[in-house]
Amino acid sequence: MLSHEGFMRAALAAARRGAATGEVPVGAVIVIDGEIVATAHNEPISQSDATAHAELLAIREAGRKTGNYRLPGATLYVTVEPCVMCCGAIVGARIERVIFGAADPKAGAAVSLHRLLDDRRLNHSVAATGGVLADECAAVLKEFFKARR
């Protein structure tokens, strides 16, 4: 079974695939029972869809594969702290845990700007851990935006 770093490396590989297509390099994997059941990268540009974030695409794929829109026991690994939209979907999918790489002080809704995943007013709480391969995850984004300038 892979470690947190191993699963994050899989998410980083997805992020790099997204960067190669011109998408902002964010990658996500969903793990259930120690196995990756979904992998995705950002696709808002290619899908002309503002909701095509890596996290949402991975949740959709995992739901199709498991035959359930709820993903109890699942862990989502994502290279960047999820935004408000993605945190809403994570709560709705009943994901158990989120592990993210780089914090996002401008849009992060897990710990940086908001704390939606552990807001007790919501009907589900999600454990969140940040900083796994944070420097590497941040570097992928920095390289992408540096090349675009």
Secondary structure as UniProt FT lines:
FT   HELIX           4..20
FT   TURN            21..22
FT   STRAND          27..32
FT   TURN            33..34
FT   STRAND          35..41
FT   HELIX           44..47
FT   TURN            50..51
FT   HELIX           54..66
FT   TURN            72..73
FT   STRAND          75..80
FT   HELIX           84..92
FT   TURN            93..94
FT   STRAND          97..102
FT   TURN            105..107
FT   TURN            109..112
FT   HELIX           116..118
FT   TURN            120..121
FT   STRAND          127..129
FT   TURN            132..133
FT   HELIX           134..148
//
